[in-house]
Amino acid sequence: VYSYPLKQLIYLINFFPYYDLLHPSPEEEKRKHKKKRLVQSPNSYFMDVKCPGCYKITTVFSHAQTVVLCVGCSTVLCQPKGGKARLTEGCSFRRKQH
């Protein structure tokens, strides 16, 4: 059995923290890159967006790269902003289930 001085034990405990690799927390998994998660999953999703004017529902991709217009009244529902698409003020959305 190895015997370490107390100061060295405290250093080792702080240097090698305990992580449960088989059961990571959901917050920890969400922060990881999509390919480095325990089970690979995409960051993107589809959503139903309701137009504030005519209340029609349009399906929109979360990372849309073009401006999405309402089918009924042609108002702008979302605009591309780098990564994710930004919804217009007043639009309500619901994430679609796979």
C-alpha positions as CSV (number, residue, x, y, z in Angstrom):
1,V,0.0,0.0,0.0
2,Y,1.3,3.4,-1.0
3,S,1.5,6.0,1.7
4,Y,1.2,9.6,0.4
5,P,1.6,12.7,2.6
6,L,-1.7,14.6,3.1
7,K,-0.6,17.5,0.9
8,Q,0.1,15.1,-2.0
9,L,-3.2,13.3,-1.5
10,I,-5.1,16.6,-1.7
11,Y,-3.2,17.5,-4.9
12,L,-4.0,14.1,-6.5
13,I,-7.7,14.4,-5.6
14,N,-8.0,17.9,-7.1
15,F,-5.9,17.0,-10.2
16,F,-7.9,13.8,-11.0
17,P,-11.5,14.7,-10.3
18,Y,-14.1,11.9,-10.3
19,Y,-16.4,11.8,-13.4
20,D,-19.0,9.1,-14.0
21,L,-18.3,8.4,-17.7
22,L,-21.1,5.9,-18.1
23,H,-23.8,8.1,-16.6
24,P,-23.1,11.8,-17.5
25,S,-25.6,14.4,-16.5
26,P,-28.0,15.8,-19.2
27,E,-26.4,19.3,-18.9
28,E,-22.9,17.9,-19.4
29,E,-24.1,16.0,-22.5
30,K,-25.7,19.1,-23.9
31,R,-22.5,21.1,-23.6
32,K,-20.4,18.5,-25.5
33,H,-19.9,18.5,-29.2
34,K,-22.5,16.5,-31.1
35,K,-20.1,13.8,-32.2
36,K,-18.4,13.5,-28.7
37,R,-21.6,12.7,-26.8
38,L,-22.1,9.2,-25.3
39,V,-24.8,8.7,-28.0
40,Q,-24.3,11.0,-31.0
41,S,-27.3,13.3,-31.6
42,P,-27.7,16.4,-33.7
43,N,-28.1,20.0,-32.3
44,S,-30.7,20.9,-35.0
45,Y,-34.4,20.2,-35.0
46,F,-37.6,21.0,-36.8
47,M,-40.3,23.2,-35.3
48,D,-43.8,24.2,-36.0
49,V,-44.0,28.0,-36.1
50,K,-47.3,29.8,-35.7
51,C,-47.8,33.1,-37.6
52,P,-48.9,35.9,-35.4
53,G,-51.1,37.4,-38.1
54,C,-53.1,34.5,-39.7
55,Y,-52.3,31.8,-37.1
56,K,-51.2,29.3,-39.8
57,I,-48.6,26.7,-38.8
58,T,-45.4,26.4,-40.9
59,T,-42.6,23.8,-40.4
60,V,-39.2,25.4,-40.0
61,F,-35.7,24.0,-39.6
62,S,-33.9,25.4,-36.5
63,H,-30.7,26.1,-38.5
64,A,-32.5,27.5,-41.6
65,Q,-30.2,29.4,-44.0
66,T,-32.9,31.3,-45.9
67,V,-35.7,33.6,-44.8
68,V,-38.9,31.7,-44.2
69,L,-42.2,33.3,-45.1
70,C,-45.7,32.5,-43.9
71,V,-47.7,30.4,-46.4
72,G,-50.9,32.3,-45.8
73,C,-49.9,36.0,-45.5
74,S,-46.2,36.1,-46.6
75,T,-44.9,37.7,-43.4
76,V,-41.3,36.8,-42.4
77,L,-41.3,34.0,-39.7
78,C,-37.5,33.7,-39.3
79,Q,-34.2,35.0,-40.6
80,P,-30.8,33.3,-40.6
81,K,-28.4,34.5,-38.0
82,G,-25.1,32.7,-38.3
83,G,-26.0,29.3,-36.7
84,K,-29.6,29.0,-35.7
85,A,-32.4,30.9,-37.4
86,R,-33.9,33.8,-35.4
87,L,-37.7,33.8,-35.0
88,T,-39.6,37.1,-35.7
89,E,-41.0,38.9,-32.7
90,G,-44.5,37.5,-31.8
91,C,-44.0,34.1,-33.4
92,S,-44.7,31.1,-31.2
93,F,-43.1,27.8,-31.9
94,R,-43.2,24.1,-30.8
95,R,-40.3,21.7,-31.2
96,K,-41.3,18.7,-33.3
97,Q,-40.9,15.2,-31.9
98,H,-39.1,12.7,-34.0
